[in-house]
Amino acid sequence: MNINLGDLIRTADKEKDHDNIIDTFIKELEKGLERMNNRDIKEITIDRFENDIAVCENRETKEIVNIKLEELPEGAKEGSILTFKEGKFILNQEKEREVSKRIKEKMDNLWNN
């Protein structure tokens, strides 16, 4: 939801429901800040799910990042590789195949040597 600050203030003055309006604004501001923080993420791997979050690893920095389940694309699962693009996460199945192939080759080499 996009909120126009001017509209929000005018609505609060008319309705005299300042607390509710302020709460709504704060929640939307927090969501916006979280989305801004996620812009630094190029690729993540979902490690596991805990309650309403996905515990992920930033593939570039190796940092642990928590993402709300509602922000994940449909079909995301443990091991999924996601790319952050145009303000949202998308499944990166091509990268998943590359990583799976590389892991399989390493395991084959390990067992055959």
N, C-alpha and C positions, 0 to 999 in steps of 0.2 A: 504494500500500500504506500503510495507517495502522499506525503502530507505537506500542504502549503502552510507555512508558519502564520502568514497573515490571516488566512481563513480560520486557522485554529484559534487565534486570539479573538477574532470577531465572534466566533461560535461560543467561546468561553464567556465573553461579555454578555451575550444574549441569553445564554442558558444558565448562567451563574453556577455552572458545574465545573469550576476550575480544577478541582482535584482530579476528576476523571479525565479531563482534557490534558492536564499536565502528565498524568500517568501514561496516556496514549502517546503523547509526544516523546516521553522518555523511552518507552518501549521501541518506538520507531527509530529513534536516534541510536539506541543500542544496536538494533538490527543493521542500520546503515554503517555504523562503525565496524561491526563484525564483518560485513561484506567488504568494507575497505581493507580490513586486515587480511582477508582471504585473497585479495588481489595480489599479494606478495607470493602466493602459492601458485606454482606453475603445474606441478604434478604431485599427487599424493597416492599412497597405497593404503587401503583400508586394512588395518591390523585386526581389529575386533570391534564388537558392538557392546556397549555398556549402557543399559537403560535406554535413554533417548538420544544418545550420541554415538558417533562412530569415532573410535580412536584410530588416528591415521598417522602415517609417517610422511613428512615432506621429503620427497625423493631427492631434492637438491641439498637441503641442509641437514637432513636426518633428524630434524626436530619432530617431537610428537605434537600433533594438532588435533583438537577435538572439533568435530563438525556435527551440527544438529542433523538428525535423521531427515528432517523435513527439507534440508538443503541438498540431499543426495538425489541423484537421478534414479529412476525406476530401474530395478535389476542390479543395483549395487550390492556387492556381497564381500565377505572377507576375501582379501587378495585382489579385489578390483583396483585397477589403476584409473584414477580420475584426473582430468585436466581441467583447470579453472579457465574458462573462456567466456567473455562477454557477460561477466557477472554471475556465472553459475558453473557448477561442476557437471562435466559430461564424462561418460564412460569412454576410456581410451582402449578399445579392444585390440587395436593394432599393437600398442605398446605391451599389453598383456601377453599377446602371442609371442612377441620378441623375447620378453623376459622368460616365459615358459620354455621356449626353445633353448635359450641360453642355459637355463637351469638343467634341462634334460640333457644337453650336451655335456655339461660339467659332471652330472651324475653318471652318464655313460662312460666318460673318461675315467672317472674314479673307480667304477666297478670293473672296467676292462683293463686297468693297468695294475 
